[in-house]
Amino acid sequence: MVVSQEQLTKQFNAYVADDKKIEPKDWMPDAYRKTLVRQISQHAHSEIIGMLPEGAWITRAPSLKRKAILLAKVQDEAGHGLYLYSACETLGVERDDLVADLLSGKAKYSSIFNYPSKTWADIGAIGWLVDGAAIMNQVPLCRCSYGPYARAMVRVCKEESFHQRQGYTIMMELMKGTKEQRDMAQDALNRWWWPSLMMFGPSDKDSKHSAQSMSWNIKRFSNDELRQRMVDMTVPQAELIGLKIPDPDLKWNEKKGGYDFGEINWDEFYEVIAGNGPCNEERLEARNKAHDDGEWVRKAAMAYAEKH
């Protein structure tokens, strides 16, 4: 018996609504597949590009211990990118094509990585805020309706928890130090706070994909819900170590049990997304150089595989 596209779609929707996992060989709507390819590839690209602002500080970290910790963290990010490219490949796309889209500038990645890491305190702010936002966004993805993505996220989230603690520890130690160190930590928070809130994407009213992704159980919470959770989690952490959130409109709202906060500069967000951020060109140049420099390794690996 031939099953119509409409019947297949109905069965699929009922299946994911029942909180069951879709596997690579299962039937899925083309739109579901395309949404996953877009989201997982962007996530993978973000992990790879995200190595750059922190990798620049490995040789400049203030102690051998800090160098080793940061090196381990950057190595983790590379691994996350590989897990995610592998998950994306189960949807029938080629990794080489995904990488080519990143190198050409066609593919998107998280806007946060187009900001510069100017001081050692920035490494603390990135770990605390950027990885903190990543955890907020990614823990619900462990229950994503697509099995390979959900399973990849379980390990990623465990490692991101280490990254977040690493960053917060740096900020905490700086706030125990000299006035210059405390000022450096506050300056880093001032510069990374708003970009970290932009990581969750556009507001719900302007988001093109959130509603559909939530109906398919790819996402579990909307952009604005996750952003609110991030603010509510981070403000007490800042206050505990003596940092001040750079938002004059921030205040506790007893009625909703969370913080009210100021308006995000969405013009800046869309400028960075469009490729006009402080480090967009620099990031793509560095990624392309690394790809070109590694060509001999890829050729050697292919020659060895063909020989054996």
N, C-alpha and C positions, 0 to 999 in steps of 0.2 A: 504494500500500500504506500502510495506516495504521500508524504506529509508536506503540506503547504508551508510556505515561508511564514505566513501569519500564525499557523499552529506551532511551528518551531519557536517563534518569538514568544508566544504566549507561554509555552512550556519553560523556556529559558527564564523569563521574568518570574514565573512561579518558583522555579528552582532557586534562584538567587534570593528571592524574598524569603525563602525558607532557611536562609543563612547557610546554604551549601556551597561548596567550592567548585569552581569551573576549572578543569584541567586542560592542557594544551590540545588533546585530541577530541575534546567535547565540541559540539556545535555551539557557535556563538554568533550574534549579529555582527555584521561588518563594523557598525558604529562602535560597538563595545570593544572590538579588537583595535580599532584605530585610536580610541580613547586611551586604552592601555599602552599602546606603542608610544603615543605622545607623552603620557605621564611618566612611564618607566624610563624612557630614553632621556627625558629632561632631568629626571632624578639621577640617572647614571652620569650624565654630563656634568651635573652640579657637583657630584662627588669628585670627579676628575679635576675640574677647574678649581674646586675648593681646596685642592692641595697647594695651589700657588701662593696665596697670601701668607699661609703659615710656613710653607717650605722655605720661603725667603728668610725665615728667622732661625732655622735649625743651627746654622753656624754662629749665630749671634745671641743664642740663648745664654742667660747669665751664669749657668753652671753646667757641669757635665751631666748631672742628674736631669736638669731641665732639657738639655739637648736630647738625651735618650728618650725621655717621655714624649717630646714633640715629634721626634723621628718615628716612634711607634704609632703616634696618632696619625701622622701623614700617611704612613704605610697602611693603616686601617682604611683611610679614605680611598686609597687605590683599590683595596680589596672590595670595598662597597661598590665601587664603580663596576668592577668585574662581575660581582654577583648580579647586579642589576642588568648589565648588558646580556648576561646569560639568560636571565628571566625574560628579557625582551626577545631574545632569539627564539624562544619557544612559541612566539606568536607569528613566526614565519618571516622575520626580517633578518637581514644580514648585518652582523656587527660592523663590517667594513663600511656599509652604507650609513649606519648611524654615526660612526666616527667622522666620515667624510662630511656629513651635514654639520657636525660640530665645528670642524676645522674651517669650513667655508663661511661660517657665520649664519647659516640657514637655521640651525637648531637653536632652541632657547635653553638657558640654564638659569639657576636662581640668581636674581638680581643682586643679592647680597655680596657675591664674590667679585663684583666690579667696583668695590671700594678698597682703598689702600690700607695696608697694615703699617702704620707709621712708627709705632713704638712697641716695646715688649708688652706693655699693658694691652695693646690691641689683641695680642695672642690670648690673653686672659679673657677679654671681652668676646672674642670670637668663640672660644670654648664655652663660656658661660651663656651668652645670649644666642649665638647662631646655632650651636649644637643643642641648646635648650629649646629653641624654636623647632629644630629638626625633630627632637624627641616628641614634642607636643604634636607635631604633624604626623610622625611615623608610627608611634605606638598603635593608633587606631588602624594603620595599614596592615598590622599583623593579623587583622581580621578581614582583610580585603577579600572580595569574592573570587579573585583569581589566585589559584593555589600557589604557583611558582613565585609570584610577587609577595604574597603573604608570608611564605616560608623564608624567603630571603630577608624580609624585614625583621624577623625574630632575632637573627644574629646581628644585623645592623644595629638594632635598637640597644642590644646589650653593650655593644662597643661605643655607641653614642653616649651612653650613660657615663662611661669612663671619661669621655671627652668633655662632657659638661662639668664633671667634678674637677677635672684638670684645670679648666678655665676659671672656675669659681675659686679654686685654691690659689691660683696666681693673683686674682683680684684681692682675695682676703689677705695674702701675705703683703701685697703692696700697701694695703690700707693699714697695716701694722708698722709700716716703715716711716721714712722721712716725709716732710711736707712735699718735697719734690715728687716722691713716689706716689703719695696720695693724690696729688694734683694730676699726675700722669694717668692714674686709674680713673679718676673722674672725667678727664678729657676723653679717654677711650670710650667710656660709657656714653658721654654726650654725643660722640660721633656714630656709635653703632646702635644706639637705642632705636631710632626710627627706622633705619634700614632693616633691623631684625624684625620689626613688626610688619614691614612690607613683605617679608618672606612668605607670609600666608596667602599672598595673592591679593587681587582686587577685592573691594567690598562685595558683599553678597549681591547687592543690586546690580553690580557691573560685571559679575563673574559669568562667563559664557558656558562654563562646563560643570560647575558645582552641582546644580540641581540634578542633572542627568547622572553624574558620577555617584551621587548619593542614592539615587533610585536603584542603581545597579549594585550598591554596596561596595563600590570601589573606595569611596570616601564614606566616613561615618559621621563627620561633623563638617559644618560649613566653615568657610574662611574666617568669618567674623567670630564664630564661636571659639575657634582655636586661638584667634588673636586675643580674645578676652581672657581665655585660660592662661595664656602666656603672661599677660599683664598681671593677673591676680597671683600667679606663682612667683614672678620675678621681683615685684615691688618689695615684699617682705625680706627677700634675700638681700636686696640692695640696702635696705634700712638696717639690717642686722650688722653689716660691716661698715656702715657709715657713709655709703654712697647715696647721692641724690639723683633721682630720676629726672631727666631734663624735660619736664613737661609741666608748665605752670597750671594747666587745667586738670592735673591728676588729683583725684579726691575719692575717698571711700564713699560708696553708695550703699547705705544700710539696707535700703529697700530691696535692691537686687542682689545684695551679698557679694558685691564685687566693686572694682574700681571704675569710675568714669575717667576717660582720658581724652587728650586733645585730638584734633583732626590730623590725619596723616597727609603729607604733601604728595598727593597722587600725581601731580605733574612731574615731580622728580621720579617717581616710580616708573611712569610710562616712558620717560626720557631714557632711563637706564635700560629698560626692557627693549627699547628701540635701538640700543647700541651706542647711546651717547653718555654713558656713565663715566666716572673718573678713570676707570681702568679697563674698559671694554676692549680697546685695541691692544693694550698691553697683554691682557690675558690670552687673547686669541693668537697673538704673535708668539708668546711663550709656548702655548700648546702646539702650534704648528712647528716651531723649532724642535721641540722634544720629539714630535712625530717624525720629522725628517732625520734627526740625529739617530733615531732608533731603527731606521730602515734596514741597516745591515743586520741587526738582530733578527728582524722578521724574515729576511731572506735566508739567513743561516738556519733558522728554525725550520723553514719550509724545505730547504735542501736536505736537512737531516731527516725530516719526515718522509720525503720522497725516497731517500736512499734506503730507509729501513722499512 
